[in-house]
Amino acid sequence: MTAPTKPMQSTAADTPSAHSALHEPVITWFEDHARDLPWRRPEAGAWGVMVSEFMLQQTPVARVLPVYEQWMARWPRPADLAEEAPGEAVRAWGRLGYPRRALRLHGAALAITERHGGDVPAQHAQLLALPGIGEYTAAAVASFAYGQRHAVLDTNVRRVFARAVTGSQYPPNATTAAERKLARALLPEEERTAARWAAASMELGAVLCTARNENCGACPISGQCAWRLAGKPEHVGPPRRTQSYAGTDRQVRGKLLAVLRESPGPVPRAALERVWDDRIQRARALDGLVSDGLVEPLPGGLYRLPTGPPSGQKP
C-alpha cells in the first residue's frame, strides 16, 4: 500500500497576492448561494446572531433551526431571557446537547441587561467581557452582527484555509497560533469586505468544502486550492478526534436532564434512577450536573432545573 503523501508546507497559494485573489470569488459565490438562515436576516439583530452562535457550536444547522426559532419567539431580546430562571433556558435548550451553553447564554443575557441597557454591545472587548463569551463568539458577533473586521475561526473556516492555502486535508485538532496568524493575513483590509469574507469562508466550509465528500466541482476557488492542486494528499499526523456518545456520561446526563425538562416541578431521585441501570455512572453524571449548575438538589431527595445562578456566581 502506498504511503500517504505529506501535506505541502509552502505553496504558491501561501502568498499575500494569492490571499487577496481568494476574496472576490468566495464572496461572490456566497452572495449567490448563501443559505437563507434566520440569524442572517436583518430583523435577527445582534441578539439573534449571538443566540445562533451559542447554539451552532458543535451542533448542525438542521438541529438548531427549530430550537432557535422557538427561542427567539419566546425571548426576542436579552432582557426577556434575563427575566426568566436559568432553568427555563436549560428546558428550552431541549436536546441540542452541551446544555451548559444554555446557562452561559442566560448569564450573557443578564450581563447585557445590567451592563449595556439590554443591547448586545458592539465593541469586541465588551463582548469578550461577557460571561460565557470566548474569542470565537466575540469575533463572530462583532463581524456578523456589526460588520467589523475580525478573524472568525470555526471548524469550517479552518478546514477551508487548511486546504486552500496550506495544502492539508484537515486542520490540526486544536487551533494553533499559525492558523490564527494565517486567518489575520487573509482578512481583507476594508472592514465590510472582511465581514463578508468571514461569513463567506465559513459558508464555503459548511456547504462545499466539507469534512467528507467535498464538492470541488462547485467550489469557486478550486483552481487555486493548494490541496486539490497537490492531488488531495491524505491526512498525515495524529488521528482526527471522533466523539462517541452511546454509553458515555454525556448520554446519562442527557437522559437525566430530559426527565427534569419534562417535569413542571421538582423530581424525586427515584424517577432519575430509572433512566440508567449503572448506579455508579448515574450518580457520577448527576453529581456532574449539580456541579455544573444545571441541576439543583432540594431537601427530601428532590431535584429541579436551576432557579438562580450557581452559588457564588455573578453575571
C-alpha positions, 0 to 999 in steps of 0.5 A, a space after each residue: 500500500 502506498 504511503 500517504 503523501 505529506 501535506 505541502 508546507 509552502 505553496 504558491 497559494 501561501 502568498 499575500 497576492 494569492 490571499 487577496 485573489 481568494 476574496 472576490 470569488 468566495 464572496 461572490 459565490 456566497 452572495 449567490 448561494 448563501 443559505 437563507 438562515 434566520 440569524 442572517 436576516 436583518 430583523 435577527 439583530 445582534 441578539 439573534 446572531 449571538 443566540 445562533 452562535 451559542 447554539 451552532 457550536 458543535 451542533 448542525 444547522 438542521 438541529 438548531 433551526 427549530 430550537 432557535 426559532 422557538 427561542 427567539 419567539 419566546 425571548 426576542 431580546 436579552 432582557 426577556 431571557 434575563 427575566 426568566 430562571 436559568 432553568 427555563 433556558 436549560 428546558 428550552 435548550 431541549 436536546 441540542 446537547 452541551 446544555 451548559 451553553 444554555 446557562 452561559 447564554 442566560 448569564 450573557 443575557 443578564 450581563 447585557 441587561 445590567 451592563 449595556 441597557 439590554 443591547 448586545 454591545 458592539 465593541 469586541 472587548 465588551 463582548 469578550 467581557 461577557 460571561 460565557 463569551 470566548 474569542 470565537 463568539 466575540 469575533 463572530 458577533 462583532 463581524 456578523 452582527 456589526 460588520 467589523 473586521 475580525 478573524 472568525 475561526 470555526 471548524 469550517 473556516 479552518 478546514 477551508 484555509 487548511 486546504 486552500 492555502 496550506 495544502 492539508 486535508 484537515 486542520 490540526 485538532 486544536 487551533 494553533 497560533 499559525 492558523 490564527 496568524 494565517 486567518 489575520 493575513 487573509 482578512 481583507 483590509 476594508 472592514 465590510 469586505 472582511 465581514 463578508 469574507 468571514 461569513 463567506 469562508 465559513 459558508 464555503 466550509 459548511 456547504 462545499 468544502 466539507 469534512 467528507 465528500 467535498 464538492 470541488 466541482 462547485 467550489 469557486 476557488 478550486 483552481 487555486 486550492 493548494 490541496 486539490 492542486 497537490 492531488 488531495 494528499 491524505 491526512 498525515 499526523 495524529 488521528 482526527 478526534 471522533 466523539 462517541 456518545 452511546 454509553 458515555 456520561 454525556 448520554 446519562 446526563 442527557 437522559 437525566 436532564 430530559 426527565 427534569 425538562 419534562 417535569 413542571 416541578 421538582 423530581 424525586 431521585 427515584 424517577 432519575 434512577 430509572 433512566 440508567 441501570 449503572 448506579 455508579 455512572 448515574 450518580 457520577 453524571 448527576 453529581 456532574 450536573 449539580 456541579 455544573 449548575 444545571 441541576 439543583 438538589 432540594 431537601 427530601 431527595 428532590 431535584 429541579 432545573 436551576 432557579 438562580 445562578 450557581 452559588 457564588 456566581 455573578 453575571 
